[in-house]
């Protein structure tokens, strides 16, 4: 019961295959009161997924690109839940031209790149600022990441956005630490989610893990990543902030596949 008597906001739950869905489930299993966010046409899809959790959570409307939604978030949380003890940032999006095009980075326009950066990078500090008035002491913000230290097949501008996310998390750790708020990321290996299936070169990325992961890697099992998220939300990492925890079977640590 790592999260007993804690209220955790989880963004990014779309379907039960979402990493965020498993984060929400494991958080509930560890005693948390979970609150989801969604918006627009996705609200109905999120609602169907929510009903498959152990306890059906409340869903607040939040489009991270809509300042009015961000401004309304803390008052809604304060009225309905009092405070937040943790936040899971599982938001990412890039227009099709930003991913897997023959021209690589040259394929996308600035407007398309700006959208990717706004939703996938800027949204982390924007969300942190929005919930800051209701964050409890010793609270934790955890974002979902994909290793941005190297260039991956087809990941293109989303890889750039993830690099920005990693940097933003470090600056947030610096800025929010004095207020007792920890900010960390979990860099998961590739997982077969709705978002992943939209990446044209996902199979190429998956092949890297099948070849190189010392511990092996299951693209259909988000639970290892979710458990790391929940651990970072808990008090078990009281002095850890600005960190990227790799949950990838060990791929980040090896340069080439070992002997079979």
Rosetta blueprint (number, residue, H / E / L):
1 X L
2 X L
3 X L
4 X L
5 X L
6 X L
7 X E
8 X E
9 X E
10 X E
11 X L
12 X L
13 X L
14 X L
15 X L
16 X L
17 X L
18 X L
19 X H
20 X H
21 X H
22 X H
23 X H
24 X H
25 X H
26 X H
27 X H
28 X H
29 X H
30 X L
31 X L
32 X L
33 X E
34 X E
35 X E
36 X E
37 X E
38 X E
39 X L
40 X L
41 X L
42 X H
43 X H
44 X H
45 X H
46 X H
47 X H
48 X H
49 X H
50 X H
51 X L
52 X L
53 X L
54 X L
55 X L
56 X L
57 X L
58 X E
59 X E
60 X E
61 X E
62 X L
63 X L
64 X L
65 X L
66 X L
67 X H
68 X H
69 X H
70 X H
71 X H
72 X H
73 X H
74 X H
75 X H
76 X H
77 X H
78 X H
79 X H
80 X H
81 X L
82 X L
83 X L
84 X E
85 X E
86 X E
87 X E
88 X E
89 X E
90 X L
91 X L
92 X L
93 X L
94 X L
95 X L
96 X H
97 X H
98 X H
99 X L
100 X L
101 X L
102 X L
103 X L
104 X H
105 X H
106 X H
107 X H
108 X L
109 X L
110 X H
111 X H
112 X H
113 X H
114 X H
115 X H
116 X H
117 X H
118 X H
119 X H
120 X H
121 X H
122 X H
123 X H
124 X H
125 X H
126 X H
127 X H
128 X H
129 X H
130 X H
131 X H
132 X H
133 X H
134 X H
135 X E
136 X E
137 X E
138 X E
139 X E
140 X E
141 X E
142 X E
143 X E
144 X E
145 X E
146 X L
147 X L
148 X L
149 X L
150 X L
151 X L
152 X L
153 X L
154 X L
155 X L
156 X H
157 X H
158 X H
159 X H
160 X H
161 X H
162 X H
163 X H
164 X H
165 X H
166 X H
167 X H
168 X H
169 X H
170 X H
171 X H
172 X H
173 X H
174 X H
175 X H
176 X H
177 X H
178 X L
179 X L
180 X L
181 X L
182 X E
183 X E
184 X E
185 X E
186 X E
187 X E
188 X E
189 X L
190 X L
191 X L
192 X L
193 X L
194 X H
195 X H
196 X H
197 X H
198 X L
199 X L
200 X L
201 X L
202 X H
203 X H
204 X H
205 X H
206 X H
207 X H
208 X H
209 X H
210 X H
211 X H
212 X H
213 X L
214 X L
215 X L
216 X L
217 X L
218 X L
219 X L
220 X L
221 X L
222 X L
223 X H
224 X H
225 X H
226 X H
227 X H
228 X H
229 X H
230 X H
231 X H
232 X H
233 X H
234 X L
235 X H
236 X H
237 X H
238 X L
239 X L
240 X L
241 X L
242 X L
243 X L
244 X E
245 X E
246 X E
247 X E
248 X L
249 X L
250 X L
251 X H
252 X H
253 X H
254 X L
255 X L
256 X L
257 X L
258 X L
259 X L
260 X L
